[in-house]
């Protein structure tokens, strides 16, 4: 009789079955959080599938996504502290912050539930940032708000300046319950007094037209120049059925126009293309969004509020944390940024971003031909037949670009070449090394652990009343 088919019997180790059954039985969310607390601390953004694979690798068991979410939430609570605990220690943290950073401004607004204070708003401006802004930045700043995505929902309002390298310079921020005219007025009143802004004649503000912000600025600083971010202006323009690439390009061309005649020519072309454009632009004065109507004293021709958006992105990983953890991460971000930029090496008179603009204008200057007229004035001709008047003594060009941003335009550089001088010499002093050093010479002092904070005698703050709103 022939041999039958070979039958292989797979054997199992009873010990492995016992271990697997034991872990399956006790693999609760608390058990998982306790077993993998170090992994979750080192990788707080570990994916759900990654955590499930980790558990399967170590213990050979399958867990549900719901268990993963609960385990990560428990581990996060243990690591960062509960919401109630962090608000209860807020007075201690802020007092330590003031001691470590003398001259900083910290203000807290609370409501009361019986005798217990309930958190409402918080304003912080570090002394190093305040001094850097006052002594090294230009007189322009952007305002913006962003959502807090964590367990204590609200808004972070911020004000950001511009340094000598055209980079963002965060000045102060506030944690508020919602973004409206009341909270913006509260924030701006404290900020203006804090940095010594008494009237708006010499100041320029740029915003994204947030809720209530324009009204707050108008009531507090009616004489200030108020620019609107052109990107948001175009979004509203497009939402009003003014679509198409041609209209978009003409709107941006009108925004970039540096002289009034050029602006009017761009607007006329838009009007010829669409009659509705005239009506839509009627209540949007060009002083808010076109360079042709901007003040020249600020030496900044920004059309976008990118500096605030950059700050909001920089603190993104802090915006879903409990109150003290969030404040610590924002402080760390500002502290490390100050230290990194303070140690920046450079050999030129201006920083890299400004040098890049100068070099580009220098290349464009080869298409210009300057004739000296006397008294520091030049007649400049371009290859396309345009003519401009440059006055090196008064630092002006009839195209107005030099006056707007303080960086020599191609027409000016063509005249500088005749003098065999460096264009960097004619860049405004607000872009040069001394101004940059004044911005970043201060220090934000780091904080010790919470066990080293001095305890205050004030009643612990309770978490805020408001709840997370949908959307």
C-alpha positions in Angstrom: 0.0 0.0 0.0 1.4 3.4 -1.0 2.1 6.2 1.5 -0.7 8.6 2.1 -0.4 12.4 2.2 1.8 13.8 4.9 -0.2 15.7 7.6 1.6 18.3 9.6 0.1 19.3 12.9 0.9 22.8 14.2 1.5 22.8 17.9 1.0 25.7 20.2 2.9 26.6 23.4 0.3 26.6 26.3 2.5 29.2 28.1 2.1 31.6 25.1 -1.6 31.1 25.1 -1.8 31.8 28.8 0.3 35.0 28.5 -1.8 36.2 25.5 -5.0 35.5 27.3 -3.8 37.2 30.4 -2.9 40.4 28.6 -6.0 40.3 26.5 -8.0 40.1 29.7 -6.2 43.0 31.4 -5.4 45.2 28.4 -7.5 48.1 29.6 -6.7 51.7 28.5 -5.2 52.4 32.0 -2.9 49.3 31.7 -1.8 50.4 28.2 -1.1 53.9 29.3 1.0 52.6 32.2 2.9 50.1 30.1 3.7 52.5 27.3 4.0 55.8 29.1 7.7 56.3 28.1 6.9 55.6 24.4 3.9 58.0 24.5 6.0 60.7 26.2 8.8 60.4 23.6 6.3 60.2 20.6 3.2 62.1 21.7 2.0 62.2 18.1 2.2 58.4 17.5 -0.5 57.3 15.1 -3.2 54.9 16.2 -2.1 52.2 13.9 1.5 52.6 15.1 0.4 52.2 18.7 -1.6 49.1 17.8 1.4 47.6 16.0 3.6 48.4 19.1 1.2 46.5 21.4 0.9 43.6 19.0 4.7 43.3 18.8 5.3 43.3 22.5 2.3 41.3 23.8 0.8 39.6 20.7 -2.7 41.0 21.3 -5.0 43.2 19.3 -6.6 46.2 20.8 -9.3 48.5 19.5 -8.9 52.1 18.3 -11.1 53.3 21.2 -8.6 51.8 23.7 -5.8 53.6 21.9 -7.5 57.0 22.1 -8.3 56.5 25.8 -4.8 55.3 26.6 -3.2 58.3 24.9 -5.6 60.6 26.7 -4.7 59.0 30.1 -1.0 59.2 29.4 -1.3 62.8 28.3 -3.2 63.7 31.4 -0.5 62.1 33.6 2.3 63.8 31.7 0.9 67.3 31.4 -1.5 67.3 34.4 -5.2 67.6 34.4 -7.0 70.8 33.3 -8.0 71.7 36.9 -4.5 71.1 38.2 -2.9 73.4 35.6 -5.3 76.2 36.2 -4.8 75.8 40.0 -1.1 76.3 39.5 -1.4 79.2 37.1 -0.7 81.9 39.7 2.5 80.1 40.8 3.6 79.8 37.1 3.0 83.4 36.3 4.7 84.6 39.5 7.8 82.6 38.6 7.7 83.9 35.1 7.7 87.5 36.4 10.6 86.8 38.8 12.7 85.1 36.1 11.9 87.8 33.5 11.8 91.1 35.3 10.1 93.9 33.4 7.7 91.6 31.6 4.0 92.5 31.7 1.5 89.8 32.7 -2.1 90.6 33.3 -4.9 88.2 34.2 -8.6 88.8 34.0 -10.9 86.6 36.0 -14.6 86.2 36.8 -15.8 84.9 40.1 -17.9 81.9 41.1 -18.6 82.6 44.7 -15.2 83.3 46.2 -13.3 81.3 43.6 -11.7 83.1 40.6 -12.5 81.7 37.2 -10.1 82.2 34.3 -11.2 84.5 31.5 -8.2 86.3 29.8 -4.4 86.5 30.0 -1.9 89.0 28.5 1.9 88.3 28.3 4.6 90.5 26.9 8.2 89.5 27.7 10.6 92.3 28.6 13.2 91.2 26.0 10.6 91.3 23.2 9.2 94.6 24.3 12.7 96.2 24.3 13.7 94.6 21.0 10.5 96.0 19.4 10.9 99.5 20.8 14.6 99.8 19.8 15.1 97.8 16.7 11.8 97.2 14.7 10.0 99.4 12.3 6.7 101.2 13.3 4.5 98.6 11.6 2.9 95.6 13.3 0.4 92.9 12.4 -2.5 91.6 14.5 -4.1 88.2 14.2 -6.0 85.6 16.1 -5.9 81.8 16.0 -7.9 79.0 17.6 -6.9 77.0 20.7 -7.7 73.4 19.9 -7.2 71.9 23.2 -9.4 71.1 26.2 -9.7 74.8 27.2 -10.9 76.3 23.9 -10.6 79.9 23.1 -8.4 82.2 21.0 -4.8 83.4 21.0 -4.5 87.0 19.9 -1.0 88.1 18.9 0.8 91.2 17.7 3.9 90.7 15.5 6.5 93.3 14.3 9.1 93.3 11.5 12.8 93.0 12.2 15.8 94.3 10.2 15.8 91.2 8.0 12.1 91.5 7.1 11.4 88.6 9.5 8.6 88.3 12.0 9.2 89.7 15.5 6.6 88.4 18.0 5.9 91.1 20.6 3.0 90.0 22.8 0.1 87.6 22.9 -3.1 87.1 24.9 -5.4 84.1 25.6 -9.0 85.1 25.4 -12.4 83.4 25.4 -13.5 84.5 22.0 -12.4 86.9 19.2 -14.6 90.0 19.1 -14.4 93.7 19.5 -14.5 93.5 23.4 -11.5 91.1 23.6 -9.5 93.0 20.9 -10.1 96.3 22.7 -9.0 94.8 26.0 -5.9 93.4 24.4 -5.0 96.5 22.4 -5.5 98.9 25.3 -3.0 96.9 27.4 -0.6 96.5 24.6 -0.5 100.2 23.5 0.0 101.3 27.0 2.7 98.6 27.6 4.9 99.6 24.6 4.2 103.3 24.9 2.1 104.0 21.8 0.1 107.1 22.6 -1.2 108.1 19.2 -1.3 106.4 15.8 0.3 109.1 13.6 3.6 107.3 13.2 2.2 103.8 13.2 0.9 101.3 10.7 -1.2 98.2 11.5 -2.0 95.4 9.1 -4.8 92.9 9.7 -6.9 90.2 8.1 -10.2 92.0 9.0 -10.9 89.8 12.0 -14.2 90.2 13.9 -14.2 93.4 15.8 -10.5 94.2 15.3 -11.0 97.0 12.8 -13.5 98.7 15.1 -11.1 98.4 18.1 -8.3 100.0 16.1 -10.5 102.8 14.8 -11.7 103.6 18.4 -8.3 103.4 20.0 -5.9 104.7 17.2 -8.0 106.5 14.6 -5.0 108.3 13.1 -3.0 105.2 12.5 -2.6 103.7 9.0 -4.6 100.5 8.7 -3.7 98.1 6.0 -5.8 95.1 5.0 -4.1 91.9 3.8 -4.5 91.8 0.1 -4.8 88.0 0.0 -8.0 88.2 2.2 -9.2 91.1 0.1 -8.9 89.0 -3.0 -10.7 86.1 -1.4 -13.6 88.5 -0.7 -13.3 89.9 -4.2 -13.6 86.4 -5.6 -16.5 85.5 -3.3 -18.4 88.5 -4.8 -18.4 86.7 -8.2 -15.4 88.5 -9.5 -13.7 85.4 -10.7 -11.1 84.7 -13.4 -7.3 85.0 -13.6 -7.4 88.3 -15.5 -9.3 90.1 -12.7 -7.1 88.6 -10.1 -3.9 89.7 -11.8 -5.3 93.3 -12.3 -6.4 93.5 -8.6 -2.9 92.5 -7.5 -1.3 94.9 -10.0 -3.4 97.7 -8.6 -2.2 96.7 -5.1 1.4 96.6 -6.1 1.3 99.9 -7.9 3.6 102.4 -6.2 2.3 105.7 -7.8 -1.3 107.0 -7.9 -1.3 107.4 -11.8 -0.3 103.8 -12.1 -2.9 102.7 -9.7 -5.6 104.6 -11.5 -4.6 103.1 -14.8 -4.9 99.6 -13.4 -8.3 100.3 -11.9 -9.5 101.7 -15.2 -8.6 98.5 -17.0 -10.5 96.5 -14.3 -13.6 98.8 -14.7 -13.6 98.3 -18.5 -13.5 94.6 -18.0 -16.3 94.5 -15.3 -18.8 97.2 -14.3 -19.4 95.5 -11.0 -15.8 96.1 -9.9 -16.4 99.8 -9.5 -19.3 99.2 -7.0 -17.4 96.5 -5.1 -14.3 98.7 -4.6 -16.3 101.8 -3.7 -16.2 101.2 0.1 -12.6 99.9 0.0 -10.3 102.9 -0.1 -6.9 102.3 -1.7 -5.2 103.6 1.4 -5.9 100.2 3.0 -4.6 98.0 0.3 -2.5 99.7 -2.4 1.1 100.7 -2.1 0.4 103.9 -4.1 -1.5 105.3 -1.1 0.7 103.9 1.7 2.7 106.2 4.0 6.4 106.2 3.3 7.6 106.9 6.8 7.2 103.3 7.9 9.8 102.0 5.4 7.8 98.8 4.8 5.6 98.0 1.8 4.0 94.8 3.0 0.7 93.8 1.4 0.2 90.6 3.4 -0.1 89.7 7.0 2.3 86.7 6.6 4.2 87.6 9.8 1.3 86.8 12.0 0.5 83.6 10.1 4.1 82.5 10.5 3.8 83.0 14.3 0.5 81.1 14.4 2.2 78.2 12.6 5.3 78.3 14.9 3.1 77.7 18.0 0.8 75.2 16.3 2.0 72.3 18.5 1.3 74.4 21.7 -2.3 75.3 20.8 -3.9 71.9 21.8 -2.2 71.7 25.2 -3.5 72.6 28.7 -2.9 76.2 29.8 0.5 76.0 31.5 1.9 73.5 29.0 0.7 75.8 26.2 2.3 78.9 27.7 5.6 77.0 28.4 5.8 75.8 24.8 5.1 79.3 23.5 7.8 80.7 25.8 10.2 78.0 24.6 9.5 78.9 21.0 10.2 82.6 21.6 13.2 81.9 23.8 15.0 79.6 21.3 14.2 81.9 18.4 15.7 84.9 20.1 18.8 82.9 20.9 19.2 81.4 17.4 18.8 84.8 15.6 21.0 86.6 18.2 23.9 84.2 17.3 23.4 84.6 13.5 26.7 85.2 11.6 26.9 87.8 8.9 29.6 89.8 7.2 27.5 92.2 5.0 26.0 95.5 6.1 22.5 93.9 5.7 21.0 90.5 6.4 20.5 87.9 3.7 16.9 88.7 2.8 17.7 92.3 2.3 20.9 91.5 0.4 18.9 89.3 -2.0 16.6 92.2 -2.8 19.5 94.5 -3.3 21.2 92.0 -5.6 18.0 91.5 -7.7 17.6 95.3 -8.0 21.2 95.6 -9.0 20.7 93.1 -11.8 17.6 95.0 -13.0 19.6 98.2 -12.8 21.7 97.1 -15.8 18.6 98.0 -17.9 18.6 101.6 -16.7 20.8 104.5 -17.8 21.4 107.5 -15.5 22.4 111.0 -16.5 23.6 113.4 -13.8 21.8 116.7 -13.7 23.5 118.3 -10.7 22.5 118.9 -7.1 22.4 115.1 -6.5 19.7 114.6 -9.1 19.7 112.1 -12.0 17.5 111.4 -15.0 17.1 107.7 -15.5 16.0 106.0 -18.7 14.9 102.4 -19.1 15.0 100.1 -22.1 11.2 100.2 -22.4 11.3 104.0 -22.7 10.2 105.0 -19.2 11.9 107.9 -17.4 12.4 108.5 -13.7 14.0 111.2 -11.5 16.3 110.1 -8.7 17.6 112.4 -5.9 20.4 110.7 -4.0 20.7 113.4 -1.4 17.0 113.3 -0.4 16.8 109.5 -1.0 13.8 109.7 -3.4 12.9 108.2 -6.7 9.8 109.2 -8.7 8.7 105.5 -8.9 8.3 105.8 -5.0 9.7 102.3 -4.3 12.8 103.6 -2.5 10.6 105.8 -0.2 8.2 103.0 0.5 10.6 100.3 1.6 13.9 102.1 2.2 15.8 99.7 -0.2 17.3 101.3 -3.4 15.2 100.4 -6.5 16.9 99.6 -9.9 16.7 103.2 -11.0 18.5 104.3 -7.9 21.2 101.6 -8.2 21.9 102.7 -11.7 22.8 106.1 -10.3 24.8 104.6 -7.4 26.9 102.7 -10.0 27.9 106.0 -11.6 29.3 107.1 -8.2 31.1 103.7 -7.9 29.5 103.2 -4.4 27.9 100.2 -2.8 24.1 100.0 -2.9 24.2 98.7 0.7 25.3 102.1 1.9 22.0 103.6 0.6 19.8 101.0 2.4 17.9 102.6 5.3 19.5 102.2 8.7 16.5 100.1 10.0 17.8 97.2 7.9 21.4 97.3 9.1 23.4 95.5 11.8 22.9 97.9 14.7 19.1 97.7 14.3 19.1 93.9 14.0 21.3 93.6 17.1 19.0 95.9 19.1 16.1 93.5 18.2 17.8 90.4 19.6 20.1 91.5 22.3 17.6 90.6 25.1 17.2 87.2 26.7 14.0 85.3 27.7 15.0 83.4 30.8 14.0 79.7 30.9 11.8 78.3 33.7 12.5 75.5 36.2 10.2 72.6 36.9 6.9 73.2 38.7 8.3 71.6 41.8 10.6 74.6 42.1 8.0 77.3 41.7 7.3 79.4 44.8 3.7 78.9 46.0 1.5 82.0 46.1 -1.3 82.6 48.7 -3.9 83.5 46.1 -7.0 81.3 45.6 -6.5 78.8 42.9 -8.0 79.7 39.5 -10.8 77.6 38.2 -11.0 76.5 34.5 -13.2 78.8 32.3 -16.9 78.4 31.9 -17.0 78.4 28.1 -17.2 75.2 26.1 -15.8 74.2 22.8 -17.9 75.5 20.0 -18.7 73.4 16.9 -16.9 74.1 13.6 
